[in-house]
Amino acid sequence: MSKSVLITILLILPFIQCNKSEPARQSSNKCAPDLFYKNDVINHDWSKFEYPPVPMPTIGKTTEQELLGMYPKEWYPARIYSFKKDRVLKFRDKSFRFDKYIMYKDYRKKDTISQGSDGRKQFSRVHSDYIRFYVFFRNKAVVALTTYHMTKKGNKWKPGSYSNGYAESLGEAFPGENYINCMYLSEHDNAACKFENVYTEEICLDRLKASRPWR
């Protein structure tokens, strides 16, 4: 083997190995932004909201734009998920189709700042309630609403007065929540590099099977 051929092989070998190690599902645009999701919000930690909202959205009447404009400007969603095709959920014995949902959260909390023995400030936060308000849309109109509310009584979390009757402990807000969130990520062509995981329909269906039915 000539010296020039050996050098050529050594140069191309790293690229061959790199291609073999790439995730099985990659974006054809190498993680370029998908404009379909440009207005979405993925788990905004510092969102603000007060429950119950006044007024409440009206099924079949309130539009997406009306919802986003009907509350004080300092209230904003913690999550906006858009879907490229309709998804289906079943609340009790009624199924509905939707292509977007908006979630607001009211995590009632008490923040305390104290001074430690070393002189540095210490921050602590205690939650008394977890409230998540979900509004589902199809063709830009509200099709369903539900509220997840857990309140702390003593050292245990119990369903609160605004609970939709589904959740008995901290976890899913309604049957299929983990499933549709998984499907949202599976729709992204660049999920493998944007979210550092590969979400498939099979994985999502397993999450749906793990959801208990609405009693």
N, C-alpha and C positions, 0 to 999 in steps of 0.2 A: 504494500500500500504506500503510495507516494505521500510526501510530507504535506502537499497542498490539499489532498483529499482528506487527510486526517484532521487538518485545521478546520475545513468546512464542516465536517461531522461534529466536531466539538462546539462549533458556533451555533449550529441549529438544534443540538440536543436539548439545551435548556428550554427552548420554545416548545418542543414536543412534550416535554415533561410538564410544562405549565398548562398546556391545553388539556392534558389528561386530568389535572387536578381541579379544573374549574367546576363549579356546581352544575348539577344536571340541568337546572333551569336558569337560564340567564336572559337578560333583556337583549334584544337585537340591537338596541340603541345604547348599550353599555351604561345602563342606569340613567339615561336621559329622562328629565321630568315628563310625566304623562299629564298633559294639559287637562284631561278629563277630571283629574282630582285637584286641580289648582286651588279651588275654594274649600277643600275639605280641611277638617281639623282632626288631628289624631291625639286624643288624650291630653288636653290642655290642663296642666296641673294647677294653674292659678286662676281658673275661671271663677266667676262670681255669679250667684243666683240666689234668689230667695223664694222658698216654697211655702204655701201655694202661690203660683203666679196669678196676677190679676191684670187682664182677663185670661181665662183659660182658652186655648185654641179650640176651634169647633170642627169636629169631624165632617168632612165633605164640603167645608166652606173656607177655612183659613188656609192661605197659601204659604209657601215657604218664605217668600219675601215679606209677607205680612207678619209672620212669626218673628223673623229677625229684626223687625222694626217696631214691634208692639210693646217692648219692655225697655226700661232705662238703658242707656248706651253702655253703662258700666257692667251690665249683665251680658254675658256672652257664653256661647256654648263650650262645653268641655270636649265635645266630639261632634263632627259632621262626617258621615260616611255615605258616599255615593256609590251606587252599583250600576254596572254597565248593562245588566239585565235584571228583570224582576226577581225578587226573592220572596219566599213564602214562609209565613209563620202561622202558628195556630195558637190562639189564646182561648183557653177552655175549649169550647166546641165550635169555635168560629175561626176559619182561615181567612187570611187576607194577603194580598200581594203589595209589595212596596219596592221602590227603587232608591230610597234615601231615608236615613234617619238622623235626627238631631237629638243630642242628649245634653241636658243641663244638669248640674249637680249643686246641691246645697249641703256641704259638709260642715255642719255646725261644729265649731271648734273654739277652744280657748287657748290662746298663745301666752306663754309666760317666759319672761326673760329675767334671769337671776344671775348673781355673781358667785362664781365658784370659789373654792378655798385658795385657788392659785391666782385669783384676781380677774380671771377671764370671764366674759359673759357666757352664760349657758342658755340655750333656747329649748323649750319643750312645748309640745302641742298635744292637747287632749281633745278627742272627738266625742261628742255626745250623741250625734246622729249622722247617718249616711243617707242622703236622699238623692236619687237619680230619677230624672223626669225624661222619658223618651217620647218623641213625637215622630211618627212614621208618615212618609209621603209616597204618593204615586202620581206621576204627571203633575208634580208641584203642588198637590192638594193633600191635606191631612187625611189619612185613612185609619189611624189608630193612635191611641195614647196609653201609656202605662207608667206607674210610679213604683219605684223600689224604695222602701224606707225601713231602715234598721236603727233602733235606738238602744242605748246602753242602759241596762237596769242592773245596778250593782256591778258585778264583774262579767255579766253576760249580755250578749247582743240578742235582742228580741224584735219581732216585727213591730213597727211603729204604727201610729194612727193613720198614716197615709199609705200604708202598705197595700199593694195590689192583691195580697192574699196568696202569692206564690212562694216567695222566699221565706224560709224558716230560720235561716242563718246567713252569715255573710257568704256571698257567692253570686251565682247567676241571678239576674233581676227578673228573668222570665225564661220559659223553656225555649232553648235554641239560641240564647244570646251568645254563648261561646261559639256556636256553629256559624252564625252570620258574621261575627267578627273575623273568624277564620276565613270564611269565603271572601270577605272584603280583601284580606291580604292576598288570597290566592288569585284574585283578579289582576293584581299588579304584575305586569310583565317584568318589572325590575325588583320583585319582592326579595329575591335571593341576595341582592346586594344592598337594597335599601333597609331591609328589616333583618338581615343576616340569618334568615331562615327560608326554607323552601316549603310553602304551604300548598298542599294538594287537596283535591276534592275528597279523596279517601281519608285524609287526616281530619278534614272538617266533618265528614259524616260520622267518624268515630266520636267526635265531640257531641254531635247531635244525639247519638245513641246513649251517651252518658248523661244526658239531661233527663231529669225525672219528669213525668207528665204533670200537668196542672191538675191538682186534686180539687 
